[in-house]
């Protein structure tokens, strides 16, 4: 494995995770806009206290689940989402790939970037990206 290949795999993971963060933040902003009838004050409050620089606290990366995120929307919402994950193995796999990529991103960033080794091939990373994208799409639908 070449140094360039290693660098590309680290960078690919960061690009994917960054894209997911952006999409999830926009999804939550759109949800708040819709539920608050477009109130700029409420959207500003949510942006300042929940969205800006908070994304990585939305999920329990080490426990590898999204329960914390779902709980922000209430117990009933969380229960519905967890039931969906339990009933749909493909969705559950998508969620795991989403979490795995996010957790890997955190490890790359918070450990020594230059020396961090990504054990996944480019093809594996891409497959996880495609799978995790299904989870992102699911989140968008849930937060309409």
NUVEX-897112 format. One record per residue (C-alpha): residue in one letter; residue number from 1; x, y, z. Coordinates in steps of 0.25 Angstrom, whole numbers, plus 2048, in hexadecimal, padded with zeros to 3 digits. Example, Ala and Ser with C-alpha at 12.3 -4.5 7.8 and 13.67 -1.06 7.14 Angstrom:
<nodes>
@aa A i 1 xx 831 yy 7EE zz 81F
@aa S i 2 xx 837 yy 7FC zz 81D
</nodes>
This chain:
<nodes>
@aa X i 1 xx 800 yy 800 zz 800
@aa X i 2 xx 806 yy 80D zz 7FC
@aa X i 3 xx 806 yy 81A zz 804
@aa X i 4 xx 7FD yy 821 zz 7FA
@aa X i 5 xx 7F3 yy 816 zz 7FB
@aa X i 6 xx 7F3 yy 817 zz 80B
@aa X i 7 xx 7F2 yy 826 zz 809
@aa X i 8 xx 7E6 yy 825 zz 800
@aa X i 9 xx 7DE yy 81B zz 809
@aa X i 10 xx 7E0 yy 825 zz 815
@aa X i 11 xx 7DB yy 830 zz 80C
@aa X i 12 xx 7D0 yy 829 zz 806
@aa X i 13 xx 7CA yy 825 zz 814
@aa X i 14 xx 7CC yy 834 zz 818
@aa X i 15 xx 7C4 yy 839 zz 80C
@aa X i 16 xx 7B9 yy 82F zz 80E
@aa X i 17 xx 7B7 yy 832 zz 81C
@aa X i 18 xx 7B8 yy 841 zz 819
@aa X i 19 xx 7AD yy 83F zz 80F
@aa X i 20 xx 7A4 yy 837 zz 818
@aa X i 21 xx 7A6 yy 842 zz 823
@aa X i 22 xx 7A2 yy 84D zz 819
@aa X i 23 xx 795 yy 845 zz 814
@aa X i 24 xx 791 yy 841 zz 823
@aa X i 25 xx 792 yy 850 zz 827
@aa X i 26 xx 78A yy 855 zz 81C
@aa X i 27 xx 780 yy 84A zz 81E
@aa X i 28 xx 77E yy 84E zz 82D
@aa X i 29 xx 77E yy 85D zz 829
@aa X i 30 xx 773 yy 85A zz 81F
@aa X i 31 xx 76B yy 852 zz 829
@aa X i 32 xx 76C yy 85D zz 833
@aa X i 33 xx 768 yy 867 zz 829
@aa X i 34 xx 75C yy 85F zz 825
@aa X i 35 xx 757 yy 85C zz 833
@aa X i 36 xx 759 yy 86B zz 838
@aa X i 37 xx 752 yy 871 zz 82C
@aa X i 38 xx 75F yy 877 zz 827
@aa X i 39 xx 762 yy 87E zz 834
@aa X i 40 xx 76F yy 885 zz 832
@aa X i 41 xx 771 yy 886 zz 841
@aa X i 42 xx 76F yy 877 zz 844
@aa X i 43 xx 778 yy 873 zz 838
@aa X i 44 xx 783 yy 87D zz 83D
@aa X i 45 xx 781 yy 877 zz 84B
@aa X i 46 xx 782 yy 869 zz 846
@aa X i 47 xx 78E yy 86C zz 83D
@aa X i 48 xx 796 yy 873 zz 848
@aa X i 49 xx 793 yy 868 zz 853
@aa X i 50 xx 791 yy 85B zz 84C
@aa X i 51 xx 797 yy 85C zz 83E
@aa X i 52 xx 7A3 yy 864 zz 83D
@aa X i 53 xx 7AF yy 85C zz 842
@aa X i 54 xx 7A6 yy 852 zz 848
@aa X i 55 xx 7A4 yy 847 zz 83E
@aa X i 56 xx 7AE yy 83E zz 843
@aa X i 57 xx 7A7 yy 83E zz 851
@aa X i 58 xx 79A yy 839 zz 84A
@aa X i 59 xx 79E yy 82B zz 849
@aa X i 60 xx 7A5 yy 821 zz 852
@aa X i 61 xx 7B0 yy 81D zz 849
@aa X i 62 xx 7B7 yy 814 zz 852
@aa X i 63 xx 7AA yy 80C zz 856
@aa X i 64 xx 7A8 yy 80C zz 847
@aa X i 65 xx 799 yy 810 zz 847
@aa X i 66 xx 790 yy 81B zz 844
@aa X i 67 xx 787 yy 81A zz 850
@aa X i 68 xx 78C yy 827 zz 856
@aa X i 69 xx 788 yy 82F zz 849
@aa X i 70 xx 77A yy 829 zz 849
@aa X i 71 xx 778 yy 82C zz 857
@aa X i 72 xx 77A yy 83B zz 854
@aa X i 73 xx 76C yy 83A zz 84D
@aa X i 74 xx 765 yy 834 zz 859
@aa X i 75 xx 762 yy 825 zz 85E
@aa X i 76 xx 757 yy 822 zz 854
@aa X i 77 xx 75F yy 827 zz 848
@aa X i 78 xx 76B yy 81F zz 84D
@aa X i 79 xx 763 yy 812 zz 84F
@aa X i 80 xx 75D yy 813 zz 841
@aa X i 81 xx 76B yy 814 zz 83B
@aa X i 82 xx 771 yy 809 zz 844
@aa X i 83 xx 765 yy 800 zz 83F
@aa X i 84 xx 768 yy 804 zz 831
@aa X i 85 xx 777 yy 800 zz 833
@aa X i 86 xx 773 yy 7F3 zz 83A
@aa X i 87 xx 769 yy 7EF zz 82F
@aa X i 88 xx 773 yy 7F2 zz 823
@aa X i 89 xx 780 yy 7EC zz 822
@aa X i 90 xx 784 yy 7F4 zz 816
@aa X i 91 xx 781 yy 801 zz 81E
@aa X i 92 xx 789 yy 7FC zz 82A
@aa X i 93 xx 795 yy 7F9 zz 822
@aa X i 94 xx 794 yy 807 zz 81B
@aa X i 95 xx 794 yy 80D zz 829
@aa X i 96 xx 7A0 yy 804 zz 82E
@aa X i 97 xx 7A8 yy 809 zz 821
@aa X i 98 xx 7A4 yy 817 zz 824
@aa X i 99 xx 7A9 yy 816 zz 832
@aa X i 100 xx 7B5 yy 80F zz 82E
@aa X i 101 xx 7B9 yy 81A zz 824
@aa X i 102 xx 7B6 yy 825 zz 82E
@aa X i 103 xx 7BE yy 81D zz 839
@aa X i 104 xx 7CA yy 81B zz 830
@aa X i 105 xx 7CA yy 82A zz 82C
@aa X i 106 xx 7CB yy 82D zz 83B
@aa X i 107 xx 7D6 yy 824 zz 83D
@aa X i 108 xx 7DE yy 829 zz 831
@aa X i 109 xx 7DC yy 837 zz 835
@aa X i 110 xx 7DF yy 835 zz 844
@aa X i 111 xx 7EA yy 82C zz 843
@aa X i 112 xx 7F7 yy 82E zz 83A
@aa X i 113 xx 7F1 yy 831 zz 82D
@aa X i 114 xx 7FE yy 82F zz 825
@aa X i 115 xx 800 yy 821 zz 82C
@aa X i 116 xx 7F2 yy 81C zz 82D
@aa X i 117 xx 7F0 yy 810 zz 825
@aa X i 118 xx 7E2 yy 80D zz 81F
@aa X i 119 xx 7E0 yy 7FE zz 81E
@aa X i 120 xx 7D5 yy 7FF zz 814
@aa X i 121 xx 7D8 yy 7FF zz 805
@aa X i 122 xx 7D3 yy 80A zz 7FC
@aa X i 123 xx 7C8 yy 801 zz 7F7
@aa X i 124 xx 7C4 yy 7FD zz 805
@aa X i 125 xx 7C3 yy 80C zz 808
@aa X i 126 xx 7BB yy 80F zz 7FC
@aa X i 127 xx 7B1 yy 803 zz 7FF
@aa X i 128 xx 7B0 yy 808 zz 80D
@aa X i 129 xx 7AD yy 816 zz 808
@aa X i 130 xx 7A2 yy 811 zz 7FF
@aa X i 131 xx 79C yy 809 zz 80A
@aa X i 132 xx 79D yy 815 zz 814
@aa X i 133 xx 796 yy 81E zz 80A
@aa X i 134 xx 78A yy 815 zz 80B
@aa X i 135 xx 78A yy 819 zz 81A
@aa X i 136 xx 78B yy 827 zz 817
@aa X i 137 xx 77F yy 827 zz 80D
@aa X i 138 xx 777 yy 820 zz 818
@aa X i 139 xx 77B yy 82B zz 822
@aa X i 140 xx 776 yy 835 zz 818
@aa X i 141 xx 769 yy 82E zz 816
@aa X i 142 xx 767 yy 82D zz 825
@aa X i 143 xx 769 yy 83B zz 827
@aa X i 144 xx 760 yy 841 zz 81D
</nodes>
